[in-house]
Amino acid sequence: MRTLNARLAPVLGLLLGCVLSLGPGATPRLSTASAQEGTPRAPAPAQAPADACAGSANFLIGAARSDITGPAAEVGMMGYGQVSQKTEGIHLRLYSRAFVIASPCNGRRVAFVSADLGMVFQAVKQQVVERLRSKLGDTFSDDNVLLSATHTHSGPGGFSHYTFYNLTTFGFVPQNFEAIVSGITDSILRANARLAEGSLRLSSGDLHGASINRSPEAYLRNPESERARYSDNVDDRMTLLRMTAADGRELGLVNWFAVHATSMGNTNTYISGDNKGLAAHTFEVEKGGRTPGGPDTFVAAFANSNEGDVTPNILGGTNGGGANDFEDAALSAKKQYDFAAHLWSTAGMPVMGGVDYRHAYVKMDAVDVAPAFTDGRTHRTCPAAIGLSMLAGAEDGPGFGSEGATCENVHDVWSQFTCAAVTTPCQGEKPIVLEMGTMKPYPWSPEVLPLQVVTVGPLALVAVPFEMTTMAGRRLRDTVRAQLQGTGVTDVVIAGPANAYSGYVATREEYARQDYEGASTHFGPWTLGALQQSFTGLASALRDGTSVPPGPTPRDLRKVVVGLQPGVVFDDKLLWVDFGAVAEEAKASYVRGETASVTFWGGHPRNDLKLGGTFLRVQRRESDGTWRDVANDGDGVALYHWQREFCVPTLACSHVRITWPISKDTQPGTYRLVHEGNWKSGWDGRIHPYAGSSRPFTVR
């Protein structure tokens, strides 16, 4: 995430005088009580012994996909921190892809979700679990629900309960939050309802040429002996879990590959799942699970991993994305899809064993990190703060100033001021520009954070609420792998960002350079050590079949969160036209390779998000005269674009443009473009549906 940059700097500057304050530490890690956080949860019960499932290949599997696309107009987007980057349409709808896996041998089950989001904020996880409990009782809890984000930067924001992540959206956006929570919940419920006997296969391999390290100088700070263990400065490993029903039906897959979903840059205003969403869509289409309006018979999740310093923009680019948003997203998607297809076809390792998990909340700003996980001395983590270099942005998305601003190397007046006035010894080299952790009455970012380990046979998922750099992820994997020796675990994967979000984690050596990733490591230079220490406890408890203390309960801020965005007041149009009328018509014919475009008089998309539906249809006329859908706004084929239009005497008019780039392999015939929407009456506030279509046109 590029949370703050040049365009946010003025906003931050107005805040600095009143928000830069220092605060004392709090209770140590895995504490079982905290007056600030509320009543602690009861400890999780000990699991069945690991050998209860030894040699078992029997699983119950269910998969489902649900729409979580938020407002497609006038909502700030989540990821780049650009105040001016607001949604204006849809390139590819956002989805929650849920997989429920249960092992009859020990009665355990887990729900894994990969959601097309920038991150899964803590409030989302809280309310998803709450709604699951209301439907299914104790079937699901914090412990066995793992919600991860693909980390697309092209979705609407405003769905955190913490101020820091709502700055550029000017507060909380309830409509977007509800779309996300209800969609994720629905996908898990339907996946759980589809549980049936099946089998799992695991495959992994190295995908080269699909990613590069965007902070190579920081990576070089890591010990040479450590770097020598690896062939590249990014994680090339892709791990794929293949799911098949007992009757042979292909149900779906999850693969994990570390790369930012930032092929589309900070000037893009279309909602999109970016490279990972496109790769997932392509695989689902290939397996027959994505016919327009059809059921989700095959679900493919392209999940993320330790992508903190990894960019997909191998051909360069500006504004955080590639040189061409759509082309670069398609290129990255194809590379990931092609290799996933290879792993799918060669997945020969049957998954044997059972499902197990451990989960705990840790107060990450007050962990006493033992010498075994540091430089040989005891250290403590810090109240959350960001450094000056975070404003500079990453190398492929520069912002305000430059990276590498440290208190050891003061190179301008601002860093000199921050180092002298507000930087704390705890944060080491970081010139603090904003300390979110000491804000009152609540911190601006969460500090009580969930850590989770899930095992499915030989696969271990390490769920972290952070963006971990390549080497930080490698070290944490090694830590967990060492604790799980002898359990049959062969593949350890970082699953993240997951279950909550609170910035980055860099290694201690990378942190010292204070590039973007180090400056964005909220809890100070020993954050990675704190994670290694905490996951040592979780993994060893899982290995030994013992329980772990649940830790302090995170706060629930739903009653105090503030939203400043107004809703739709009413929709207007010219007196002599209807909603859905064509304002600019299609041509009579097109040649394959050209782009068809139609503009309609429309309504505001926030009137109805069309969840499970669509704002557009590309239709072909069949031989019997009927029109059949060949694409919609969930396919990444045609673009839905909305813009506010001035019409006397109001600014309440809308133009909707549907654009269809006609591919070279499009079947010749007669087509039309259809727009469906809703308009709001200014008299009684009622919402009314409408539809319009272009004239038929031929494609040659």
C-alpha positions in Angstrom: 0.0 0.0 0.0 1.2 3.5 -0.8 -0.9 5.2 1.9 0.6 8.7 1.8 2.3 10.6 -1.0 2.5 14.0 -2.5 -1.2 14.7 -2.8 -1.8 13.6 0.8 1.1 15.6 2.2 -0.8 18.9 2.4 -3.6 17.1 4.3 -1.0 15.6 6.6 0.7 18.9 7.1 -2.5 20.4 8.4 -2.7 17.6 11.0 0.9 17.5 12.2 0.7 20.3 14.7 -2.1 18.6 16.6 -1.4 14.9 16.2 2.3 14.4 16.8 2.4 13.2 20.4 4.2 10.6 22.4 2.6 7.9 24.5 3.7 5.3 26.9 3.8 1.6 26.2 1.2 -0.9 27.4 0.8 -4.6 28.2 3.2 -7.3 27.0 2.4 -9.7 24.1 -0.3 -12.3 24.4 -1.6 -10.7 27.6 -4.9 -12.3 28.8 -6.5 -9.1 30.0 -6.6 -5.5 29.1 -9.0 -2.9 30.4 -8.5 -0.8 27.2 -9.4 -3.7 24.9 -12.3 -5.2 26.9 -13.0 -8.8 28.1 -10.6 -11.4 26.7 -11.8 -14.4 24.8 -11.6 -17.9 26.4 -8.6 -19.9 25.4 -9.1 -22.1 22.3 -9.4 -25.8 23.2 -6.5 -28.1 22.5 -6.7 -29.8 19.2 -6.8 -33.5 18.4 -3.3 -35.1 18.2 -1.7 -34.6 14.9 -1.4 -38.4 14.3 -5.2 -38.8 14.3 -5.1 -37.8 10.6 -1.9 -39.5 9.6 -2.2 -41.0 6.2 -5.8 -39.7 5.7 -6.6 -38.2 2.3 -10.3 -37.7 3.0 -11.5 -34.1 3.0 -14.8 -32.3 2.7 -14.5 -29.3 0.3 -16.7 -26.4 -0.8 -16.0 -23.3 -2.9 -18.0 -20.3 -3.8 -17.6 -16.8 -5.2 -19.5 -13.7 -4.3 -19.6 -10.1 -5.6 -18.1 -7.4 -3.3 -17.9 -4.5 -5.7 -18.4 -1.2 -3.9 -19.6 2.2 -5.2 -18.4 2.8 -8.8 -18.5 6.6 -8.5 -17.1 9.4 -6.3 -15.5 7.2 -3.6 -11.8 7.5 -2.9 -9.8 4.4 -3.9 -7.8 2.3 -1.4 -4.1 1.8 -1.9 -2.3 4.7 -3.4 -3.6 7.3 -0.9 -4.5 9.8 -3.7 -7.2 12.2 -2.6 -8.0 12.9 -6.2 -8.2 9.2 -7.2 -12.0 8.4 -7.0 -14.0 5.7 -8.6 -15.5 6.5 -12.0 -16.5 3.1 -13.4 -15.7 -0.6 -13.5 -13.1 -2.6 -15.5 -13.5 -5.8 -13.5 -15.8 -6.5 -10.6 -14.3 -7.4 -7.3 -15.0 -10.8 -5.7 -14.7 -12.8 -2.5 -13.5 -16.3 -3.3 -14.1 -18.7 -0.4 -13.0 -22.2 0.3 -14.1 -24.3 3.2 -12.0 -27.4 3.9 -12.9 -29.9 6.6 -11.1 -33.0 7.8 -13.4 -35.8 9.1 -10.5 -37.5 10.8 -10.3 -34.7 13.5 -13.6 -32.8 12.9 -11.7 -29.5 12.2 -12.6 -27.1 9.4 -11.2 -23.9 8.1 -12.5 -21.1 5.8 -10.0 -19.5 3.6 -10.9 -16.4 1.6 -9.1 -14.5 -1.1 -10.9 -11.2 -1.6 -10.2 -8.6 -4.3 -9.4 -5.9 -1.8 -6.4 -3.7 -1.0 -6.5 -5.2 2.5 -8.9 -6.9 4.9 -9.4 -4.4 7.6 -10.0 -5.6 11.2 -13.6 -4.4 11.2 -14.4 -6.6 8.2 -13.1 -9.7 9.9 -14.9 -8.9 13.1 -18.3 -8.5 11.4 -17.9 -11.4 9.1 -17.2 -13.7 12.0 -20.1 -12.2 13.9 -22.5 -12.9 11.0 -21.2 -16.4 10.6 -21.8 -17.1 14.3 -25.4 -15.8 13.9 -26.0 -18.3 11.1 -23.9 -21.3 12.1 -23.2 -21.0 15.8 -19.7 -22.1 16.8 -18.8 -23.6 13.4 -16.6 -20.6 12.6 -14.6 -18.2 14.8 -11.6 -16.0 14.6 -9.5 -19.1 15.0 -10.6 -20.9 11.8 -11.5 -18.1 9.4 -8.6 -16.7 7.4 -9.5 -13.6 5.3 -6.8 -12.5 2.9 -6.6 -9.7 0.3 -5.2 -9.8 -3.2 -4.0 -6.3 -2.5 -5.5 -4.6 -5.5 -5.1 -0.9 -5.4 -8.1 -0.3 -7.7 -11.0 -0.7 -5.3 -13.1 1.8 -3.4 -11.9 2.6 0.1 -13.5 3.9 3.3 -14.1 0.4 4.9 -11.8 0.6 7.9 -12.9 1.7 11.4 -9.5 3.4 11.9 -8.9 7.0 10.9 -5.5 6.6 9.2 -7.0 4.4 6.5 -10.0 6.7 5.9 -8.1 10.0 5.5 -8.1 10.1 1.7 -11.7 8.9 1.4 -12.8 11.6 3.9 -14.2 9.1 6.3 -16.1 5.8 6.5 -18.2 4.7 3.6 -21.0 2.4 5.0 -22.2 1.2 1.6 -18.8 -0.1 0.6 -18.2 -1.7 4.0 -21.6 -3.5 3.8 -20.9 -4.7 0.2 -17.6 -6.2 1.4 -18.8 -7.8 4.6 -22.0 -9.2 3.2 -20.3 -10.6 0.1 -17.5 -12.3 2.1 -20.0 -13.7 4.5 -22.2 -15.0 1.7 -19.2 -16.7 -0.1 -18.2 -18.6 3.1 -21.8 -19.6 3.9 -22.3 -21.0 0.4 -18.9 -22.7 0.3 -19.8 -24.3 3.7 -23.2 -25.4 2.4 -21.5 -27.1 -0.6 -19.2 -29.3 1.5 -18.8 -32.7 -0.1 -16.2 -35.4 -0.2 -13.2 -34.6 -2.3 -9.4 -34.7 -2.6 -6.6 -32.1 -2.6 -3.4 -32.0 -4.5 -0.4 -29.7 -3.9 2.1 -28.4 -6.4 4.7 -25.7 -6.4 7.4 -24.2 -8.6 9.3 -21.1 -9.4 7.7 -18.4 -11.7 10.6 -16.3 -13.1 10.2 -13.0 -14.9 6.8 -12.0 -13.4 8.1 -9.7 -10.7 11.0 -7.5 -9.6 12.2 -6.0 -6.3 11.3 -2.3 -6.1 13.7 -1.7 -3.2 16.8 -3.6 -4.3 19.2 -1.4 -2.3 17.4 -2.1 0.9 17.4 -5.8 0.1 21.2 -5.7 -0.3 21.4 -4.6 3.3 20.6 -8.1 4.4 23.6 -10.4 5.2 25.4 -11.7 2.1 25.4 -15.2 3.5 21.6 -15.1 3.8 21.1 -13.6 0.3 23.4 -16.4 -1.1 20.7 -18.9 -0.1 18.4 -17.6 -2.8 18.7 -17.2 -6.5 16.7 -13.9 -6.7 15.8 -10.9 -4.6 12.1 -11.7 -4.9 10.2 -14.9 -4.0 9.6 -16.7 -7.3 7.8 -19.6 -5.6 4.1 -20.2 -6.5 2.2 -22.8 -4.4 -1.0 -24.2 -5.7 -3.7 -26.3 -4.0 -6.0 -28.2 -6.4 -9.5 -29.2 -5.3 -11.4 -32.1 -6.9 -14.8 -33.6 -5.9 -15.1 -37.3 -5.2 -17.0 -37.7 -8.5 -14.1 -36.1 -10.5 -15.6 -32.7 -10.9 -13.0 -29.9 -10.7 -14.0 -27.6 -7.9 -11.3 -24.9 -7.8 -7.8 -23.9 -6.8 -5.9 -21.5 -4.6 -2.4 -20.4 -5.5 -0.2 -18.1 -3.6 2.4 -15.9 -5.4 4.0 -12.7 -4.0 3.5 -9.7 -6.2 1.8 -6.4 -5.8 -1.6 -6.0 -7.6 -0.5 -2.6 -8.9 -0.3 -3.0 -12.6 -2.9 -0.3 -12.7 -1.5 3.0 -11.4 -2.7 5.9 -9.2 -4.3 7.7 -12.2 -6.7 4.8 -12.8 -10.3 5.4 -11.8 -11.8 2.1 -12.8 -12.6 -0.5 -10.2 -10.6 -3.6 -11.0 -9.1 -6.8 -9.4 -5.9 -5.9 -11.3 -3.5 -8.6 -12.4 -4.7 -11.2 -9.8 -8.4 -10.6 -10.5 -7.8 -11.0 -14.2 -5.8 -14.2 -13.7 -8.5 -15.7 -11.5 -11.2 -14.7 -14.0 -9.2 -16.3 -16.9 -8.8 -19.6 -15.1 -12.5 -19.6 -14.1 -13.5 -19.0 -17.7 -11.2 -21.7 -18.9 -12.8 -24.2 -16.5 -16.4 -23.2 -17.5 -17.1 -21.5 -14.2 -17.7 -18.0 -15.6 -20.5 -17.9 -18.2 -22.4 -14.6 -18.2 -25.0 -14.9 -15.5 -24.0 -18.5 -14.8 -23.2 -20.2 -11.5 -19.8 -20.3 -9.9 -19.1 -23.9 -10.7 -15.3 -23.4 -10.5 -13.6 -21.0 -8.3 -10.0 -19.9 -8.8 -8.2 -17.7 -6.2 -4.9 -16.0 -7.0 -3.9 -15.1 -3.5 -1.0 -12.9 -2.3 2.0 -13.6 -0.1 5.0 -11.6 1.1 4.7 -8.9 -1.6 5.9 -6.0 0.4 8.8 -5.0 -1.9 7.7 -6.8 -5.0 6.2 -5.0 -8.1 4.6 -6.6 -11.2 5.9 -3.7 -13.4 8.7 -5.6 -15.0 8.6 -3.2 -18.0 8.8 -0.1 -15.8 6.1 2.5 -15.4 5.0 5.6 -13.5 2.4 6.6 -11.0 2.7 3.3 -9.2 1.5 1.2 -12.1 2.8 -0.1 -15.4 3.4 2.0 -18.5 -0.2 1.1 -19.7 -2.7 0.1 -17.0 -4.8 -2.5 -18.9 -1.9 -4.0 -21.0 0.4 -4.3 -18.0 -2.4 -5.9 -15.9 -3.1 -8.4 -18.7 0.6 -9.2 -19.1 1.0 -9.9 -15.3 -2.2 -11.9 -15.2 -1.1 -14.0 -18.2 2.2 -14.8 -16.5 0.5 -15.9 -13.3 -2.3 -17.8 -15.1 0.1 -19.7 -17.4 2.3 -20.9 -14.5 -0.8 -21.7 -12.4 -2.1 -23.8 -15.3 1.2 -25.6 -15.5 1.1 -26.4 -11.7 -2.6 -27.4 -12.0 -1.8 -29.9 -14.7 1.2 -31.3 -12.9 -0.2 -31.4 -9.4 0.5 -34.9 -8.4 1.1 -34.8 -4.7 -2.0 -36.0 -2.8 -2.6 -33.9 0.4 -2.7 -36.2 3.3 -3.4 -35.3 6.9 -5.9 -33.1 8.6 -6.9 -29.5 9.1 -5.6 -27.6 12.2 -5.0 -24.0 13.3 -3.9 -21.7 16.0 -4.8 -18.0 16.4 -3.9 -15.3 18.9 -4.2 -11.5 19.2 -1.0 -9.7 20.0 -0.6 -6.1 21.2 2.1 -5.3 18.6 3.2 -2.0 20.1 4.3 -3.5 23.4 6.0 -6.8 22.6 9.2 -7.6 24.6 11.3 -9.4 22.0 13.7 -11.9 23.4 17.4 -11.8 22.4 17.0 -15.0 20.3 15.0 -13.0 17.8 17.0 -9.7 17.8 20.7 -8.7 17.9 21.3 -10.6 21.1 19.6 -8.1 23.4 16.0 -7.7 24.6 14.1 -5.0 22.6 10.6 -3.7 22.7 8.2 -2.8 19.8 6.9 0.8 19.6 3.6 2.7 19.3 2.7 2.8 15.6 4.3 5.5 13.5 5.3 6.2 9.9 8.5 7.7 8.7 9.3 10.5 6.4 10.2 8.2 3.5 6.7 6.8 3.4 5.6 10.1 2.0 8.2 9.6 -0.8 6.3 6.5 -2.1 8.0 3.4 -3.5 10.4 3.5 -6.5 7.6 2.8 -9.1 5.2 5.3 -7.5 7.2 8.3 -6.3 5.5 10.9 -4.0 6.8 13.7 -1.9 10.5 13.9 -1.3 12.8 10.9 -1.6 13.4 7.6 0.1 16.2 6.9 2.5 15.5 9.7 4.9 17.0 8.5 8.2 18.0 10.1 11.5 21.5 8.9 10.8 21.6 10.7 7.5 19.6 13.9 7.9 19.4 15.4 4.4 16.8 18.2 4.6 15.1 20.6 7.0 12.0 18.5 7.5 13.9 15.3 8.5 16.2 17.5 10.7 13.1 18.8 12.5 11.4 15.4 12.9 14.5 13.7 14.2 15.1 16.5 16.7 11.5 17.1 17.8 9.4 13.9 17.5 11.5 10.8 16.8 11.7 8.3 19.7 14.6 6.1 20.5 12.3 3.1 20.1 11.8 3.8 16.4 15.5 3.8 15.7 16.5 5.5 12.4 13.0 6.5 11.5 12.2 10.3 11.3 8.7 10.1 12.5 6.2 12.1 10.5 3.0 10.8 12.2 2.6 8.6 15.3 -0.8 7.0 14.8 -0.4 4.8 17.9 -0.7 7.6 20.4 -3.8 9.4 19.1 -6.7 10.0 21.4 -9.3 8.8 22.1 -8.3 5.9 19.9 -5.2 5.1 17.9 -5.4 5.9 14.2 -4.4 2.4 13.2 -4.9 -0.9 15.0 -2.3 -2.3 17.4 -4.0 -5.4 18.8 -3.6 -7.6 15.7 -4.4 -11.2 14.8 -1.7 -13.8 14.1 -2.8 -17.2 12.7 -1.3 -20.5 11.5 -3.5 -22.9 9.5 -2.4 -26.3 8.3 -4.0 -28.4 5.6 -2.0 -31.6 5.5 1.6 -30.7 4.5 0.6 -27.1 3.7 1.0 -24.4 6.4 -0.4 -20.9 5.9 1.1 -18.1 8.1 -1.5 -15.4 8.1 -0.1 -11.9 8.9 -1.9 -8.5 9.0 1.1 -6.9 7.2 2.8 -6.5 3.9 6.1 -8.4 4.5 9.1 -7.8 2.4 10.7 -10.7 0.5 13.4 -11.4 3.1 11.1 -10.8 6.1 8.7 -13.4 4.7 11.5 -15.9 4.2 12.7 -15.5 7.8 9.2 -15.9 9.2 8.7 -19.0 7.0 11.9 -20.5 8.3 10.8 -19.8 11.9 7.5 -21.6 11.4 9.0 -24.4 9.4 11.5 -25.1 12.2 8.7 -25.5 14.8 6.6 -27.8 12.5 9.4 -30.2 11.8 8.2 -33.8 12.2 4.5 -32.9 11.6 4.6 -33.6 7.9 4.5 -30.0 6.8 6.5 -29.5 3.6 5.3 -26.2 2.3 5.1 -23.0 4.4 3.4 -20.0 2.8 2.9 -16.4 3.9 -0.8 -15.5 3.5 -1.2 -11.8 3.6 -2.2 -9.2 4.1 -4.8 -11.1 6.2 -7.4 -10.6 8.9 -6.4 -7.0 9.7 -3.9 -4.4 8.4 -1.2 -2.3 10.0 1.4 -1.5 7.4 4.6 -3.2 6.4 7.3 -5.4 8.0 10.9 -5.1 6.8 13.9 -6.9 8.2 16.1 -5.0 10.7 18.7 -4.4 8.1 16.2 -3.1 5.5 14.6 -0.9 8.2 17.9 0.9 8.8 17.9 2.2 5.2 14.4 3.7 5.7 13.1 3.1 2.2 9.4 3.2 1.7 8.9 -0.3 3.3 11.1 0.4 6.3 9.4 3.8 6.9 6.0 2.0 6.7 7.0 -0.6 9.3 4.7 0.8 12.0 6.0 -0.8 15.2 9.7 -0.1 14.8 12.8 -2.0 13.9 12.1 -5.2 15.9 8.6 -5.9 14.4 9.9 -8.9 12.5 11.5 -10.3 15.6 8.2 -9.9 17.5 6.4 -11.8 14.8 9.0 -14.6 14.8 8.7 -14.9 18.6 4.9 -14.9 18.5 4.6 -17.4 15.6 7.1 -19.7 17.4 4.5 -20.0 20.2 1.6 -20.6 17.8 3.4 -23.1 15.6 4.8 -25.1 18.6 1.4 -25.2 20.1 0.0 -26.6 16.9 2.7 -29.1 16.7 2.2 -30.3 20.3 -1.6 -30.2 20.2 -1.9 -27.6 23.0 -3.9 -24.4 23.2 -2.7 -20.9 23.2 -3.9 -17.8 25.2 -6.2 -15.8 22.9 -4.6 -12.5 23.8 -6.4 -9.2 24.3 -9.7 -8.5 22.5 -9.4 -5.9 19.8 -11.6 -2.9 20.1 -14.9 -2.6 18.2 -15.3 0.9 16.8 -18.5 0.5 14.8 -20.3 3.0 17.0 -17.8 5.8 16.8 -16.6 5.6 13.2 -17.3 8.7 11.2 -18.3 9.1 7.6 -18.4 12.5 5.9 -19.5 11.6 2.3 -23.1 12.6 1.4 -25.3 10.1 -0.4 -27.1 10.6 -3.7 -29.6 13.5 -3.3 -31.4 12.9 -6.6 -30.7 12.2 -10.3 -31.7 14.6 -13.1 -31.8 14.6 -16.9 -32.9 16.8 -19.8 -36.7 17.1 -19.9 -37.0 15.6 -23.4 -35.0 12.4 -22.7 -35.5 9.3 -20.5 -33.1 7.6 -18.3 -31.3 5.0 -20.4 -31.7 7.1 -23.6 -28.7 7.1 -25.9 -26.7 10.4 -25.9 -24.1 9.2 -28.3 -24.8 6.3 -30.5 -22.7 3.4 -31.8 -21.5 3.3 -35.4 -23.4 1.0 -37.8 -20.5 -1.4 -38.1 -17.1 -2.2 -36.7 -14.1 -4.2 -37.8 -12.6 -6.6 -35.3 -9.8 -4.8 -33.5 -11.8 -1.5 -33.3 -13.7 -0.3 -30.2 -17.4 0.2 -30.0 -18.7 2.9 -27.7 -22.1 4.2 -26.6 -23.0 7.0 -24.1 -26.3 6.9 -22.2 -28.2 9.3 -20.0 -27.9 7.5 -16.7 -28.3 7.5 -12.9 -25.7 7.5 -10.1 -24.3 4.0 -9.6 -24.5 4.4 -5.8 -28.3 4.1 -6.1 -27.7 0.3 -6.6 -24.4 -1.4 -6.6 -25.8 -4.2 -8.8 -24.1 -6.9 -6.6 -24.4 -10.1 -8.4 -25.6 -8.2 -11.5 -24.1 -5.8 -14.0 -24.2 -2.2 -15.3 -23.5 -3.3 -18.8 -24.1 -6.2 -21.2 -22.5 -6.9 -24.6 -25.1 -8.9 -26.5 -25.1 -10.9 -29.8 -28.2 -11.5 -31.8 -28.8 -15.2 -32.4 -30.3 -16.8 -35.5 -33.8 -16.9 -33.8 -33.7 -13.1 -33.2 -33.0 -13.3 -29.4 -30.2 -11.5 -27.8 -27.6 -13.5 -25.8 -25.1 -12.0 -23.3 -21.5 -12.5 -24.3 -19.9 -10.1 -21.7 -20.7 -8.0 -18.7 -18.8 -5.8 -16.2 -17.5 -8.8 -14.3 -15.5 -10.0 -17.3 -12.8 -7.3 -17.7 -13.8 -7.1 -21.4 -16.0 -4.0 -21.6 -15.7 -0.8 -19.6 -18.4 0.9 -17.6 -17.6 4.6 -17.1 -19.6 7.1 -15.2 -19.2 10.9 -15.1 -21.3 13.8 -13.6 -22.8 15.9 -16.3 -23.9 19.6 -16.0 -27.5 20.2 -17.1 -29.4 23.4 -16.4 -30.2 24.1 -13.6 -28.5 21.2 -11.7 -25.3 19.2 -11.5 -27.3 16.0 -10.9 -27.1 14.6 -14.4 -25.0 11.6 -15.3 -23.5 10.2 -18.5 -22.6 6.5 -18.7 -20.3 5.4 -21.4 -20.0 1.7 -22.3 -16.8 0.9 -24.2 -16.1 -2.5 -25.8 -12.7 -3.2 -27.4 -13.6 -5.8 -30.0 -11.0 -8.6 -29.9 -9.6 -10.2 -33.0 -11.3 -13.5 -32.3 -14.8 -12.0 -31.8 -17.4 -14.0 -33.8 -18.8 -11.9 -36.6 -22.4 -11.0 -36.3 -24.8 -8.4 -35.0 -24.3 -6.9 -31.6 -25.6 -4.2 -29.2 -24.4 -2.6 -26.0 -26.9 -2.5 -23.1 -26.8 -0.3 -19.9 -28.8 -1.0 -16.8 -29.0 1.3 -13.9 -31.2 3.0 -11.3 -32.2 6.6 -10.8 -33.3 8.4 -7.6 -36.3 10.7 -7.5 -35.9 14.1 -6.0 -39.6 14.2 -5.0 -39.8 11.2 -2.8 -36.3 9.7 -2.7 -37.4 6.4 -4.3 -35.1 4.4 -6.5 -36.3 3.4 -10.0 -34.7 0.9 -12.4 -34.0 1.8 -16.0 -32.3 0.2 -19.0 -31.2 1.4 -22.5 -29.5 -0.2 -25.5 -27.6 0.9 -28.5 -28.7 0.3 -32.0 -27.7 -3.0 -33.4 -24.3 -2.9 -35.2 -22.4 -5.4 -37.2 -18.9 -6.8 -36.4 -16.9 -7.8 -39.4 
